[in-house]
Amino acid sequence: MLAVGARFWARHRLRAKNGPDDWCALAAGLIFFANNITLWWGTFVNDTLLSGIPHPDRFIGIVNNYQGIDPLIMSQRQLTISLKAG
């Protein structure tokens, strides 16, 4: 979003019109932020509301596609399936 902001600022300073590429970059940035906020909400806030305690282990499992299981204690077969699924 810093790059998109700099892009709009440079266009403003140069008194140039904003083109469709500028507006697409802005829309992509907003969608990116909305996606990250919903990921955060679904991972931490819902867990906290249900149990009162956030579960960071669950977030680690979502990020690395290991379904919340520590890859160091997984069997070879579980690890292979998890890596293929991700």
C-alpha positions in Angstrom: 0.0 0.0 0.0 3.0 2.3 0.5 3.8 1.8 -3.2 0.2 2.5 -4.2 0.2 5.6 -2.1 3.5 6.8 -3.5 2.1 6.2 -7.0 -1.0 8.4 -6.3 1.2 11.0 -4.6 3.5 11.2 -7.6 0.6 11.5 -10.1 -0.8 14.3 -7.9 2.6 16.1 -7.8 3.1 15.8 -11.5 -0.5 16.9 -12.1 -1.1 13.8 -14.2 -4.4 11.9 -14.4 -4.9 8.6 -12.6 -5.3 5.8 -15.1 -7.1 2.5 -14.8 -3.9 0.9 -13.7 -3.7 3.1 -10.7 -7.3 2.3 -9.7 -6.7 -1.4 -10.2 -3.6 -1.2 -8.0 -5.7 0.5 -5.3 -8.5 -2.1 -5.6 -5.9 -5.0 -5.3 -4.4 -3.4 -2.2 -7.8 -3.1 -0.6 -8.7 -6.7 -1.4 -5.4 -7.8 0.0 -6.0 -6.0 3.3 -9.6 -7.4 3.5 -8.3 -10.9 3.0 -5.7 -10.5 5.7 -8.2 -9.1 8.2 -10.6 -11.9 7.6 -7.8 -14.5 8.1 -6.8 -12.8 11.3 -10.4 -12.6 12.5 -11.2 -16.2 11.7 -8.0 -17.4 13.4 -7.7 -15.3 16.6 -10.9 -13.5 17.3 -13.3 -16.4 17.0 -11.0 -18.6 19.1 -10.7 -15.9 21.7 -14.5 -15.3 21.8 -15.2 -19.0 22.3 -12.5 -19.9 24.8 -11.2 -16.6 26.1 -7.7 -17.6 25.1 -6.1 -17.1 21.6 -4.5 -20.2 20.2 -1.3 -19.3 18.3 -0.6 -22.9 17.6 -3.7 -23.1 15.4 -2.4 -20.0 13.4 0.9 -21.7 12.8 -0.9 -24.8 11.5 -2.9 -22.6 9.1 0.2 -20.8 7.8 2.3 -23.8 7.1 -0.5 -26.2 6.0 0.2 -28.8 8.6 -3.4 -28.8 10.0 -2.3 -27.6 13.4 0.1 -30.5 14.0 3.8 -30.0 14.7 5.6 -31.3 11.6 8.4 -32.6 13.9 6.1 -35.2 15.5 4.2 -36.2 12.4 4.8 -39.6 10.8 6.3 -39.7 7.4 3.0 -40.6 5.8 1.2 -37.7 7.5 3.9 -35.2 6.5 3.7 -36.4 2.9 0.0 -36.0 2.7 0.1 -32.6 4.4 2.7 -31.3 1.9 0.8 -32.7 -1.1 -2.4 -31.1 0.2 -0.8 -27.7 0.6 
